[in-house]
Amino acid sequence: MLAEQAQENSSLSTVVADVANGVALALDGEGGSYALSALLAQDDAVALAAVRVLGADVLAPYALGAPPGGGPDEQVVRKALAAYPPGADASEVSVWSYRGLVEASRAFLPAGGDWPDTPQAGAAWLQTDPWPRLTHRASQLAALALPGLAPALAAGLAARTEDLARGFVRAVRRRDWLQAAGAGRWLARVPDVPQSLGLDAGLVYVRRMSGGDPRVALHAAAARRFHLRGPR
Amino acid sequence: MTAAPPALLHRVGDLALSWLDARREMFRLTDEDLATGRGIVERLKPVGELAINMRVLAREGVAGSRQHDCSVRLLDHAWRELLDGGNLLAELQRQEPLSPVPLEVYASLHELGHRHPGLENAIDLARSTRSWRALEMMPSRRLGVLNAERKLGLVPSGDMAEALAATWLGRMPEPWTVQLHIAYDITHTVFHLTDWGAAPDRLPPEIADYLALWLPAWMADWAELQHWDLLGELLVVDACLPRPTLDAGMWELYAAAQSELGAMPVQGPMPEGSPETVFDQVHHPTLVAAFASAMATSRALSADVAA
C-alpha cells in the first residue's frame, strides 16, 4: 500500500513536471502550438491531479492571445475540477487555486456557460498574515497572477509589495526556489517593486539555481512573457 | 511588528554582562599570542570589541549601577592586565609600524580616558606616511580606521563618504545575495559609520531606507538558522536605524537562546567543554548581546520606534 502510494506520488510529480515544462516552453515561445491535452498521456487520476496542482497555469499559454483551447482541453479541465473540488475543510490556498482554474477556464476555453461556480475564498489573510506566511501563500497561488484573474487577490497582494519583496529575499536565502519564483511572479506585476530588490536579476538567478525545475521555469517564463521581467 | 518590552531588552544585556564579568580573567593573551604577532592581533580584536561595548554601555546610560560597575571592571582589566596600560599596543606598533590594529583598539580606550603618549606618537608617525593612506584593507575596515582617527581627535586620513561608497552596503546591491560574510560586512559598515550607534544620523537616508526594508528578511533568516552571533549584530543594526523595529518576535527568540547564566552561543545550542573552551567560543556573541541590549533598551526608552 505504501509502495503504491509512493509510486503514485512520484508519478504525480513527474506528470506535474511534464505539464509545467510544456507550459513553460509555450510561454517561452518554443515547442510549437500549445494544447494541454497533448501534454497528458492519458486523463487518469494522476493527470487530473496534476491539472489541479498547476491550476490556472495549465491554461496560461492561452492568455497570450493565441486561439483558445479546444474541446479535449475543456474536457480534461472539467474532469479535474469535478475530481478534486475543495472540500468543506479545504485550505484557503486550495479554494483560491480551484477558483483560479475555474476563472481561467471561463476566460480561455471556448465553451463558456456552465462552468462550476467560483467558491468564496477567504481573503482576510491578505491583510493579517505576517510577511513570511503571506509570501508562502502568495507563492502557492502564483498561477492566479495570470492577467485578469482574481482581481481581489491581485489587489490585496499589490498592497503588500514590500512584504512580498522581503519574502522573496528570504525564499532565495533559504534556497526555496519555487517559493521565490512564485513570489517573484507576483512582484513582476506591480510597478512599485523596490528598485534595490533587483527583481530581474533575481528571477534569472532563481531559474538558474533551481537546476531546471520546470515549475520554477514556468513562473519565470510567465514573469517574462506577461510582465517583461526577469530572464530575457 | 510589535516592539519588544524594554524589560526583555534590558535583561538580555544584564545577564550577558554578569556572565562576562564573572569570567573576565578568561580574556587573556597566551604566551603563544605574545610570541607571534598574528596571535596578538587575533586576541586584541575581542579586547577592542570589549572596550567598544563598555563604552556604549557607559554612553547610553541605560545600565544600572551594578552593570556600570561590571563594565568598568571589565574595561580596567582589559587596559591594565591585557594591554599592560597600552604598552602592548605600543610594542605591536614598533614591530609593525604601519599596522592599523593598535589605533583600532586604542581609539575607544582613549575615548574612555586611558592614555599612552608613546603609542600616540607611534600612530602619528605611521600617519605621516603616504603608505598609511595607501594601506590595502576591506572597505568596511577602512571606515573603522577613519572612525578611530576621528575618535582620537585626528583629521581622518580619507573621506568617509568615499570609503562608504566602496563598501558592499554603500552600493545597496540585491538583498537576496547576502551570505554570512556579506552580512558581517554590512553590520560592521553600520557600526563604524555610526560610531557604534552613537551617531545614527551618519547613515545616509537612502541607506537607512534600504536597511529598514531588508533587515527584517535577513533577521528572520538567521533567526531560523539559529545564528545568534549574527542575529545579535543585526539587532544592533536595527537599533542604529532612525526608526528601529526592536521586533518582539526576534528579541524573544534571541533571549531564549541565551544560557541561564547569560552566555550567548554562536549558533544553535551552547557548546560543551572546559570553561576556557566555552569562553573562547562564546565571548564574542555574549559581548554582542550586551551591546545589542544596551542599544535597544536605549532606543526603546526614546519615542521613535517604528510601528
Boltz contact constraints between the chains, C-beta under 6 A:
constraints:
  - contact:
      token1: [A, 166]
      token2: [B, 216]
      max_distance: 6.0
  - contact:
      token1: [A, 166]
      token2: [B, 217]
      max_distance: 6.0
  - contact:
      token1: [A, 169]
      token2: [B, 175]
      max_distance: 6.0
  - contact:
      token1: [A, 169]
      token2: [B, 176]
      max_distance: 6.0
  - contact:
      token1: [A, 169]
      token2: [B, 217]
      max_distance: 6.0
  - contact:
      token1: [A, 170]
      token2: [B, 217]
      max_distance: 6.0
  - contact:
      token1: [A, 170]
      token2: [B, 220]
      max_distance: 6.0
  - contact:
      token1: [A, 170]
      token2: [B, 221]
      max_distance: 6.0
  - contact:
      token1: [A, 172]
      token2: [B, 176]
      max_distance: 6.0
  - contact:
      token1: [A, 173]
      token2: [B, 221]
      max_distance: 6.0
  - contact:
      token1: [A, 196]
      token2: [B, 172]
      max_distance: 6.0
  - contact:
      token1: [A, 196]
      token2: [B, 210]
      max_distance: 6.0
  - contact:
      token1: [A, 198]
      token2: [B, 174]
      max_distance: 6.0
  - contact:
      token1: [A, 201]
      token2: [B, 174]
      max_distance: 6.0
  - contact:
      token1: [A, 202]
      token2: [B, 176]
      max_distance: 6.0
